[in-house]
Amino acid sequence: METKQNQSEKPTIIVDTREQTPYLFDTSIFNIGYKKLDAGDYQLKGDTIIFERKTIEDFVNTVIHHWDRFARELIQLSRARYACVVIEASIDDIRERRYYSKANGNAVLGRAVAITKHGVKVFFAGDRISAIKFITKKIFELSDYDAPKQLCKPIKKKVRCNDKNYKSKYKRNRTK
């Protein structure tokens, strides 16, 4: 885990070198590094906060046709302090079978539940942009880094920010 003395530095996201279409994280917020990761597609450098990215097609194909291999990866992910499979689709996209496979939506959602039994979180982001935003906010929520001001909004209780004006605004909004 990063220490408190590193709060003024930008966190570094390590991107798996095998990632075919990596997320474009805001480089004013993050440093980006590349390395072959044993599990997941994105990891906070110096910590075991790991995210596995899946498009809807990749998710359905993986959990239905390649479950045994993925279950081995889930065992590795379960050793992390925080691990999450981030899906670029909504639950409704799965229920309404907005994917090319003939796989039953309930079977796909059942496998999503099975992932959580390995101690790995599952987040249905809805789309690629929302997935990037989720990962960005989660990194600041879980790490010792202070969130940049553009991420500090009163409705997000768990995102830390060193901005005194933010904190006082947030307290005022909570009492209304």
Secondary structure, 3 states (H helix, E strand, C coil): CCCHHHCCCCCEEEEECCCCCCCCCCCCCCEEEEECCCCCCEEECCCCEEEEEECHHHHHHHHHHCHHHHHHHHHHHCCCCEEEEEECCCHHHHHCCCCCCCCCHHHHHHHHHHHHCCCCEEEECCCHHHHHHHHHHHHHHHCCCCCCHHHCCCCCCCCCCCCHHHHHHHHHHHHC
